[in-house]
Amino acid sequence: MSTLMEDDIKRWTAKRKTALVLEIIQGKTTVAEASRAFDLQPSELEQWVEEGKRGMENALRTNPLDVRQQYEKKLSDLQEAYGEAMLELRARKKLASLLGEEDEK
């Protein structure tokens, strides 16, 4: 691991997270290796990598979004996904009732 990474990290600052995410993106380490080395959940590291990629993408835009715009876009995307999931759930329930299957709940 990089010299920026101390063996006994008590607090993950943005600078430390960035250094680790860059090492993962550059292929110097893997999520699994970093997870074991720093006693972190792989899902947490994967989230850091995704957030880093989103931040990098935004930073490289011609007109970067500010924090509020990023939040509103993410909220909008989540609301859209929720709506789609609800439509699918309703369609499945309707199909089940048409096929004569009863919902156990």
JONORZI-V367926 format. One record per residue. N is the residue number from 1. BURIAL is 1 if it has 24 or more other ideal C-beta (glycine too) atoms within 12 Angstrom, else 0. D_CENTER is the distance of its C-alpha to the mean C-alpha in whole Angstrom. Layout:
# JONORZI-V367926
((N | BURIAL | D_CENTER) (N | BURIAL | D_CENTER))
This chain:
# JONORZI-V367926
((1 | 0 | 23) (2 | 0 | 24) (3 | 0 | 26) (4 | 0 | 24) (5 | 1 | 22) (6 | 0 | 25) (7 | 0 | 25) (8 | 0 | 25) (9 | 0 | 22) (10 | 0 | 23) (11 | 0 | 20) (12 | 0 | 17) (13 | 0 | 18) (14 | 0 | 16) (15 | 0 | 18) (16 | 0 | 18) (17 | 1 | 14) (18 | 0 | 15) (19 | 1 | 18) (20 | 1 | 16) (21 | 1 | 13) (22 | 1 | 16) (23 | 1 | 18) (24 | 1 | 15) (25 | 1 | 15) (26 | 0 | 18) (27 | 0 | 19) (28 | 0 | 21) (29 | 1 | 19) (30 | 0 | 16) (31 | 1 | 14) (32 | 0 | 16) (33 | 0 | 19) (34 | 1 | 17) (35 | 0 | 16) (36 | 0 | 20) (37 | 0 | 21) (38 | 1 | 19) (39 | 0 | 19) (40 | 1 | 15) (41 | 0 | 13) (42 | 0 | 11) (43 | 0 | 8) (44 | 0 | 8) (45 | 1 | 9) (46 | 0 | 6) (47 | 0 | 4) (48 | 1 | 7) (49 | 1 | 7) (50 | 0 | 5) (51 | 0 | 6) (52 | 1 | 9) (53 | 0 | 10) (54 | 0 | 9) (55 | 0 | 12) (56 | 0 | 14) (57 | 0 | 14) (58 | 0 | 15) (59 | 0 | 18) (60 | 0 | 19) (61 | 0 | 20) (62 | 0 | 24) (63 | 0 | 23) (64 | 0 | 20) (65 | 0 | 18) (66 | 0 | 19) (67 | 0 | 17) (68 | 0 | 18) (69 | 0 | 18) (70 | 0 | 14) (71 | 0 | 14) (72 | 0 | 16) (73 | 0 | 15) (74 | 0 | 11) (75 | 0 | 14) (76 | 0 | 16) (77 | 0 | 13) (78 | 0 | 12) (79 | 0 | 16) (80 | 0 | 17) (81 | 0 | 15) (82 | 0 | 17) (83 | 0 | 20) (84 | 0 | 20) (85 | 0 | 19) (86 | 0 | 22) (87 | 0 | 24) (88 | 0 | 23) (89 | 0 | 24) (90 | 0 | 27) (91 | 0 | 28) (92 | 0 | 28) (93 | 0 | 30) (94 | 0 | 33) (95 | 0 | 33) (96 | 0 | 33) (97 | 0 | 36) (98 | 0 | 38) (99 | 0 | 38) (100 | 0 | 39) (101 | 0 | 37) (102 | 0 | 36) (103 | 0 | 33) (104 | 0 | 33) (105 | 0 | 32))
